[in-house]
Amino acid sequence: MNIDEQVRFLKHIAEVHEKVAPLESLKYLSCANTILELQAKHEHVRKEILSLIEKYSESEQETPDKAAVKESDKAAVEEPNEAAGQQNDLTMEVSLKVSRMQDMEISPAEIKKDDIVTLKVSGESVNWIVVDEEKNSILLLANELINDGMEMYKEYELNKNLTYDNSDIRKFLKEWIQGMDDAMLNLLEPVYKDDLATLPTERQMIGKNIYGEAENDTPFDPKHRIVTDKDGYGQWYWMRTKVEDSPADFAHVIGDGDADYDDASDANFGVRPLIRMRKQ
């Protein structure tokens, strides 16, 4: 999510909270304004650097080799987004594209909570938010939906007690994650049973169990509940949690970040995977 998308997202959330929680709305607007101010300061610093490079280039008698180097440096400052947008192929010496205040490439050991990490799956770039740091690994939750709508079960027998373990989404994720290259797969660890990708639980996303049986997962920061489409609207997505005392209902997150539930055959909810990565 780039800066413009972040600001649009925060303003959208502020509008959602304006009537029901005006104080929360003001917090989101304040955050959006702070981001815009930081962006303006960043642009001012970039122009200062360009000015210094031009003065230095004019005052020094350069050899052809030196001139080529300085032109390369200047281009890197003038076009930061172009360089940041190109992700190197992952090798055994993994370098991951991470967004903090600006894009950079670092090793998994340097990644921190709330970083945005870009990984490729079957040639498609997927952004992930670091939602938790463990001793030797990190948990990453997709910062977008990889599928806008999919049934938990495409079909099932009536009155049969369904579980996530036998679901179509679990089968889909087990195949989908294999689209990562070997270097990246070697860094992944099982996040649910022997699965390298799964759905988050109700306790992880909502902080407690409203519809499902009690779970002991560590809750994620509530700010990670909402994902938006290209127009800034909150999207709905499945959670792994089965609704207690129901044979075929599963919990999901709705557009404003609250929990709800629906029948496993409903295709209106997207897929937002969770993975665990080992730190090198």
C-alpha positions in Angstrom: 0.0 0.0 0.0 1.6 3.3 -1.1 1.3 6.6 0.8 -1.8 7.8 -1.2 -3.6 4.5 -0.6 -2.7 4.7 3.1 -4.1 8.2 3.4 -7.3 7.3 1.5 -7.7 4.2 3.7 -7.4 6.3 6.9 -9.9 8.9 5.7 -12.3 6.2 4.7 -12.1 4.6 8.2 -12.6 8.1 9.7 -15.8 8.5 7.7 -17.0 5.1 8.9 -16.4 6.1 12.6 -17.6 9.7 12.3 -21.1 9.2 13.6 -20.7 6.3 16.0 -17.2 7.1 17.4 -16.2 10.7 16.6 -13.1 10.6 18.8 -11.8 7.6 16.9 -12.6 9.4 13.6 -10.5 12.4 14.7 -7.6 10.0 15.5 -7.7 8.5 12.0 -7.8 11.9 10.4 -4.9 13.1 12.5 -2.9 10.1 11.4 -3.7 10.8 7.7 -2.5 14.4 8.1 0.7 13.3 9.8 1.5 11.0 6.9 1.0 13.9 4.4 3.3 16.1 6.5 6.0 13.5 6.5 5.7 13.0 2.8 6.1 16.7 2.2 9.3 16.7 4.4 10.7 13.8 2.5 10.2 15.6 -0.8 12.0 18.7 0.6 15.0 16.5 1.7 15.1 14.8 -1.7 15.4 18.2 -3.5 18.2 19.3 -1.2 20.1 16.1 -2.1 19.6 16.7 -5.8 20.9 20.3 -5.4 24.1 19.1 -3.6 24.8 16.5 -6.3 24.5 19.1 -9.0 26.9 21.5 -7.2 29.4 18.7 -6.6 29.2 17.6 -10.2 29.9 21.1 -11.5 32.8 21.8 -9.2 34.8 18.6 -9.7 36.9 17.7 -12.8 35.5 14.3 -13.4 36.9 11.3 -15.3 34.4 9.4 -17.5 34.2 6.6 -14.9 33.5 9.0 -12.0 30.9 10.9 -14.1 29.1 7.6 -14.8 28.9 6.8 -11.1 27.5 10.2 -10.1 24.9 10.1 -12.9 23.9 6.7 -11.5 23.6 8.1 -8.0 21.6 11.0 -9.2 19.1 8.8 -11.0 18.6 6.7 -7.9 17.6 9.8 -6.0 15.4 11.2 -8.7 13.5 7.9 -9.3 13.3 6.2 -5.9 10.1 4.4 -6.7 11.4 2.8 -9.9 14.2 1.2 -8.0 12.0 0.2 -5.1 9.5 -1.4 -7.4 11.9 -3.9 -8.8 12.1 -7.0 -6.5 15.2 -9.2 -7.0 14.6 -12.9 -7.6 14.9 -14.6 -4.2 18.0 -16.9 -3.8 19.3 -18.8 -0.8 20.7 -15.4 0.4 17.3 -14.0 0.7 16.7 -10.2 0.5 13.1 -9.1 1.0 11.4 -5.9 -0.1 10.2 -4.2 3.0 8.2 -0.9 3.3 8.7 1.3 6.4 9.0 5.0 5.7 10.4 4.0 2.4 11.1 0.8 0.4 14.2 -1.1 1.1 15.6 -4.6 0.8 16.8 -6.4 4.0 17.3 -9.9 5.3 14.5 -11.7 7.2 16.4 -11.3 10.5 16.1 -7.5 10.2 12.3 -7.5 9.7 10.3 -5.9 12.5 6.6 -5.9 13.6 4.4 -3.8 11.4 6.8 -4.0 8.4 5.2 -4.6 5.0 6.9 -7.4 3.2 6.5 -8.1 -0.6 6.7 -11.7 -1.7 5.9 -13.3 -5.0 3.6 -16.3 -5.3 3.3 -17.8 -8.8 4.7 -14.6 -10.3 2.2 -12.3 -8.5 3.4 -9.8 -5.8 1.6 -10.1 -2.5 2.1 -7.6 0.3 2.2 -9.0 3.9 2.1 -7.2 7.2 4.3 -8.5 10.1 1.7 -9.1 12.8 3.8 -10.8 15.4 7.5 -11.5 16.3 8.4 -14.8 17.9 11.8 -15.9 19.2 13.1 -17.3 15.9 10.3 -16.4 13.5 7.7 -13.9 12.4 4.1 -14.2 11.5 3.0 -12.5 8.3 -0.7 -11.8 7.4 -1.5 -10.9 3.8 -2.2 -7.2 3.6 -4.7 -7.9 0.8 -7.1 -10.7 -0.3 -5.6 -13.2 -2.6 -9.1 -14.3 -3.6 -12.1 -11.9 -3.4 -14.7 -14.7 -2.9 -14.5 -18.4 -2.2 -16.6 -21.0 -0.5 -15.2 -22.6 2.7 -16.9 -25.7 1.3 -18.0 -25.8 -2.4 -20.5 -28.5 -1.5 -21.2 -30.7 1.6 -23.7 -33.1 3.0 -26.5 -31.7 5.1 -26.2 -32.1 8.8 -22.5 -33.1 8.5 -20.2 -31.5 11.0 -17.7 -29.5 8.9 -14.2 -28.5 10.0 -11.5 -26.3 8.5 -9.2 -29.3 8.2 -11.3 -30.8 5.5 -12.3 -27.5 3.8 -11.7 -26.5 0.2 -9.9 -23.3 1.3 -7.4 -25.4 3.2 -6.7 -27.5 0.1 -6.5 -24.3 -2.0 -3.9 -22.6 0.3 -1.7 -25.7 0.5 -1.4 -25.7 -3.3 -1.3 -21.9 -3.6 1.7 -21.4 -1.3 3.8 -23.8 -3.4 3.9 -21.0 -6.0 6.7 -19.4 -4.0 10.2 -20.1 -5.2 12.4 -22.7 -3.4 14.5 -20.1 -1.5 11.4 -18.6 0.0 9.7 -21.9 0.8 12.9 -22.9 2.7 12.3 -20.0 5.1 8.7 -20.9 5.8 7.7 -23.0 8.8 4.3 -24.7 9.5 1.8 -22.2 10.8 -1.1 -24.6 11.4 -0.4 -28.3 11.8 1.8 -29.1 8.8 0.4 -26.2 6.6 2.7 -23.4 5.4 -0.3 -21.1 4.9 -3.6 -20.9 6.7 -6.4 -18.6 7.7 -6.2 -16.5 10.8 -8.4 -17.4 13.8 -11.2 -15.4 15.4 -9.1 -14.7 18.5 -6.1 -13.5 16.4 -8.2 -11.1 14.4 -10.9 -10.0 16.9 -9.0 -10.5 20.1 -11.6 -12.9 21.6 -14.0 -15.6 20.6 -17.5 -14.3 19.9 -18.8 -17.2 17.8 -16.2 -20.0 18.0 -14.9 -22.1 20.8 -12.2 -20.6 23.0 -8.8 -20.3 21.3 -5.4 -19.6 22.8 -3.8 -17.7 19.9 -2.1 -14.3 20.6 -4.4 -11.5 19.3 -3.1 -9.2 16.5 -3.3 -5.5 16.7 -6.9 -4.4 15.8 -5.5 -2.0 13.1 -4.8 -5.1 11.0 -8.4 -6.2 10.8 -9.5 -4.1 7.8 -8.3 -4.7 4.3 -9.7 -2.5 1.5 -10.3 -2.8 -2.2 -8.8 -0.3 -4.8 -11.7 2.1 -4.1 -11.0 2.1 -0.3 -13.9 0.0 0.8 -13.5 -2.6 3.5 -13.5 -6.2 2.3 -15.0 -9.3 3.9 -12.9 -12.4 4.5 -13.0 -15.9 6.2 -11.4 -16.8 9.5 -10.4 -20.4 10.3 -12.8 -20.6 13.3 -15.8 -22.8 13.2 -19.0 -21.4 14.9 -19.7 -23.2 18.1 -22.6 -25.6 18.1 -23.2 -25.1 14.4 -22.6 -27.9 11.8 -21.7 -25.7 8.9 -21.1 -22.0 9.9 -17.7 -20.3 10.0 -16.7 -16.9 11.4 -15.5 -14.1 9.1 -14.4 -10.4 9.3 -16.7 -7.8 7.8 -15.8 -4.6 6.1 -15.6 -2.4 9.2 -13.4 -5.0 11.1 -16.1 -6.6 13.2 -16.8 -10.4 13.3 -19.8 -12.2 11.9 -20.5 -15.7 10.6 -22.1 -17.5 7.6 -22.7 -20.8 5.9 -19.6 -22.6 4.6 -21.0 -22.6 1.1 -21.2 -18.8 0.9 -18.8 -17.4 -1.8 -19.0 -13.8 -0.7 -15.9 -13.9 1.6 -12.3 -13.6 0.5 -9.1 -15.4 1.5 -6.5 -13.6 3.6 -3.7 -16.1 4.4 -1.3 -16.2 7.3 2.3 -17.6 7.1 5.3 -18.1 9.5 8.8 -17.2 8.3 12.0 -18.3 10.0 14.6 -15.6 10.8 18.0 -16.4 9.2 
